[in-house]
Amino acid sequence: MGEILVAGGGAAGMMAAIAAARAGADVTIAEHNEKLGKKIYITGKGRCNLTNDCTTDEFLAQVPRNGRFLYSALNRFGPRDMMELLESAGCPVEVQRGRRVFPASEKASDVTKTLTALLRRWGVRVRLNTEVAELAVRDGRVTGAVLSSGEFLAADAVILAMGGLSYPGTGSRGDGFRLAAEAGYTVIPPTPVLVGIETEENWPKALQGLSLKNVRLTMSCGGKTRYEELGEMLFTHFGVSGPLVLEASCHLPEDGAKGAGLTIDLKPGLSSEQLDARLQRDLTAGGKKMLRSVLNGLLPSRLAECFPVLCGVSGAMSCSQVTAGQRETIAAMMKGLRLTVRAPRPLAEAVVTRGGVSVKQVNPGTMGGKLHSNLYFAGEMLDVDAHTGGYNLQIAFSTGALAGASAAL
Ligand SMILES: Cc1cc2nc3c(=O)[nH]c(=O)nc-3n(C[C@H](O)[C@H](O)[C@H](O)COP(=O)(O)OP(=O)(O)OC[C@H]3O[C@@H](n4cnc5c(N)ncnc54)[C@H](O)[C@@H]3O)c2cc1C
């Protein structure tokens, strides 16, 4: 038991400090922002989807890569433990659709406030506006850290919880990756996930702001389906975004997403035959009306406006003029509107950074680095990420809690 320095005061760092202090250690958090947990404030659109009320196996199914690495951390401090910790500290939580857990107040600030109160209760020293610039290492052990002010902070153990490279305005600027690499750890190159996707086609720009509900999105590459799900998506000035697209971005090929195909089934509840029969009926009933006015009954009006052009027909033609071939094309496009991936949006816009400290060099039972007996890692700076639903914050809390408890031993 001794002095523990936690570098980074985000979700992972705060939880690591709480766990270490509860275990009796003398703990300091060094956070270069003017306040703790800056990113937490913007999570879940300000409501903070802090975890997901699911079992460990269900949780791991939402972690596309390196999920097994999290097994011990989740078993030691899982979603239920997080919910109980907050509730017992006076922050009631609420389980919502998809078992997503939020503070009952739906205010992300309540989560930060509660964690800050726990830090105070356990006597953690919090140093704000304090930037960790370098790790001090001697004979295979970390002896502390040098701050950008030049000050040296001695420590018996150091926990790096400095986040990734997403939303750098919240403080995560990749410093943790640099420190880990300087200490000899392999850092898997960071890439964006849970991010919008730029398309080769320009037409989504004309529809920016339009949200599609109850559609099926399929992403395929080299003839293989990599993602398929029902839900909601959004057209933007660069291409597509929204919940389905963010999830699909986790499955883009890492060696080049360019050319991957996105297919939108606008009518997943109808078979091709049913849709064609419906169109035929509507067109017959439409008579002299313009094609686009009939499509209005089947599609959101902004999409109905430009849909005929995407199908190579004029929206101004009358329904009675539409040939059987044109009708079949329209029906086929409704069942499979295609887009081509140019690239994911940049890391700064990604909800999460993929990549980071290689999990092969971190002990999953302690979060300790294998190259140093007293250096620990937690949170987004590890090479593990998950889908949306509260899983990423829980990864930060679970790995933080395990790193803190292990460092305090
Ligand atoms: C818009 C948005 C919405 C999100 N919504 C959700 C959600 O609802 N649910 C969910 O589960 N996940 C969500 N996430 C993801 C989640 O916020 C992150 O996975 C999580 O915050 C990672 O926590 P962390 O502590 O590892 O890193 P961070 O939160 O990035 O914390 C790292 C901390 O280290 C500090 N730091 C960095 N360098 C230094 C240095 N040199 N010296 C001192 N301090 C330093 C930073 O200032 C920062 O405070 C969202 C992310 C974004 C961007």
The ligand as an SDF file (V2000), in Angstrom:
LIG
                    3D

 53 58  0  0  0  0  0  0  0  0999 V2000
  -20.2410   12.4910  -27.9050 C   0  0  0  0  0  0  0  0  0  0  0  0
  -19.9670   11.2430  -27.1090 C   0  0  0  0  0  0  0  0  0  0  0  0
  -21.0190   10.5660  -26.5050 C   0  0  0  0  0  0  0  0  0  0  0  0
  -20.7760    9.3880  -25.7960 C   0  0  0  0  0  0  0  0  0  0  0  0
  -21.8330    8.7800  -25.1840 N   0  0  0  0  0  0  0  0  0  0  0  0
  -21.6090    7.6360  -24.4980 C   0  0  0  0  0  0  0  0  0  0  0  0
  -22.6760    7.0060  -23.7930 C   0  0  0  0  0  0  0  0  0  0  0  0
  -23.7910    7.5350  -23.6930 O   0  0  0  0  0  0  0  0  0  0  0  0
  -22.4240    5.8170  -23.1770 N   0  0  0  0  0  0  0  0  0  0  0  0
  -21.1710    5.2360  -23.2070 C   0  0  0  0  0  0  0  0  0  0  0  0
  -21.0060    4.1510  -22.6510 O   0  0  0  0  0  0  0  0  0  0  0  0
  -20.1370    5.8430  -23.8060 N   0  0  0  0  0  0  0  0  0  0  0  0
  -20.3130    7.0300  -24.4360 C   0  0  0  0  0  0  0  0  0  0  0  0
  -19.2490    7.6590  -25.0260 N   0  0  0  0  0  0  0  0  0  0  0  0
  -17.8930    7.0590  -24.8930 C   0  0  0  0  0  0  0  0  0  0  0  0
  -17.3350    7.3560  -23.4960 C   0  0  0  0  0  0  0  0  0  0  0  0
  -17.5240    8.7150  -23.2060 O   0  0  0  0  0  0  0  0  0  0  0  0
  -15.8420    7.0090  -23.4060 C   0  0  0  0  0  0  0  0  0  0  0  0
  -15.6550    5.6910  -23.8160 O   0  0  0  0  0  0  0  0  0  0  0  0
  -15.3280    7.1960  -21.9780 C   0  0  0  0  0  0  0  0  0  0  0  0
  -15.5540    8.5200  -21.5460 O   0  0  0  0  0  0  0  0  0  0  0  0
  -13.8440    6.8810  -21.8780 C   0  0  0  0  0  0  0  0  0  0  0  0
  -13.4140    7.2080  -20.5840 O   0  0  0  0  0  0  0  0  0  0  0  0
  -11.8550    7.3700  -20.2570 P   0  0  0  0  0  0  0  0  0  0  0  0
  -11.7900    7.8000  -18.8430 O   0  0  0  0  0  0  0  0  0  0  0  0
  -11.1290    6.1820  -20.6800 O   0  0  0  0  0  0  0  0  0  0  0  0
  -11.3680    8.5510  -21.1950 O   0  0  0  0  0  0  0  0  0  0  0  0
  -11.7440   10.1080  -21.1620 P   0  0  0  0  0  0  0  0  0  0  0  0
  -13.1410   10.3080  -20.7490 O   0  0  0  0  0  0  0  0  0  0  0  0
  -11.3010   10.6480  -22.4690 O   0  0  0  0  0  0  0  0  0  0  0  0
  -10.8180   10.6830  -19.9820 O   0  0  0  0  0  0  0  0  0  0  0  0
   -9.4420   10.8540  -20.1320 C   0  0  0  0  0  0  0  0  0  0  0  0
   -9.0220   12.0100  -19.2410 C   0  0  0  0  0  0  0  0  0  0  0  0
   -7.5990   12.1110  -19.2420 O   0  0  0  0  0  0  0  0  0  0  0  0
   -7.2620   13.4820  -19.2770 C   0  0  0  0  0  0  0  0  0  0  0  0
   -5.9130   13.6230  -19.8370 N   0  0  0  0  0  0  0  0  0  0  0  0
   -5.5150   13.3450  -21.0910 C   0  0  0  0  0  0  0  0  0  0  0  0
   -4.2130   13.6270  -21.2270 N   0  0  0  0  0  0  0  0  0  0  0  0
   -3.7780   14.0810  -20.0160 C   0  0  0  0  0  0  0  0  0  0  0  0
   -2.5180   14.5100  -19.5280 C   0  0  0  0  0  0  0  0  0  0  0  0
   -1.4210   14.5590  -20.3070 N   0  0  0  0  0  0  0  0  0  0  0  0
   -2.4260   14.8690  -18.2150 N   0  0  0  0  0  0  0  0  0  0  0  0
   -3.5160   14.8400  -17.4080 C   0  0  0  0  0  0  0  0  0  0  0  0
   -4.7400   14.4500  -17.8350 N   0  0  0  0  0  0  0  0  0  0  0  0
   -4.8570   14.0600  -19.1240 C   0  0  0  0  0  0  0  0  0  0  0  0
   -8.3390   14.0860  -20.1640 C   0  0  0  0  0  0  0  0  0  0  0  0
   -8.4420   15.4840  -19.9860 O   0  0  0  0  0  0  0  0  0  0  0  0
   -9.5710   13.3310  -19.7330 C   0  0  0  0  0  0  0  0  0  0  0  0
  -10.2420   13.9660  -18.6810 O   0  0  0  0  0  0  0  0  0  0  0  0
  -19.4560    8.8650  -25.6990 C   0  0  0  0  0  0  0  0  0  0  0  0
  -18.4030    9.5600  -26.2800 C   0  0  0  0  0  0  0  0  0  0  0  0
  -18.6400   10.7360  -26.9700 C   0  0  0  0  0  0  0  0  0  0  0  0
  -17.4650   11.4840  -27.5760 C   0  0  0  0  0  0  0  0  0  0  0  0
  1  2  1  0
  2  3  1  0
  2 52  2  0
  3  4  2  0
  4  5  1  0
  4 50  1  0
  5  6  2  0
  6  7  1  0
  6 13  1  0
  7  8  2  0
  7  9  1  0
  9 10  1  0
 10 11  2  0
 10 12  1  0
 12 13  2  0
 13 14  1  0
 14 15  1  0
 14 50  1  0
 15 16  1  0
 16 17  1  0
 16 18  1  0
 18 19  1  0
 18 20  1  0
 20 21  1  0
 20 22  1  0
 22 23  1  0
 23 24  1  0
 24 25  2  0
 24 26  1  0
 24 27  1  0
 27 28  1  0
 28 29  2  0
 28 30  1  0
 28 31  1  0
 31 32  1  0
 32 33  1  0
 33 34  1  0
 33 48  1  0
 34 35  1  0
 35 36  1  0
 35 46  1  0
 36 37  1  0
 36 45  1  0
 37 38  2  0
 38 39  1  0
 39 40  1  0
 39 45  2  0
 40 41  1  0
 40 42  2  0
 42 43  1  0
 43 44  2  0
 44 45  1  0
 46 47  1  0
 46 48  1  0
 48 49  1  0
 50 51  2  0
 51 52  1  0
 52 53  1  0
M  END
$$$$
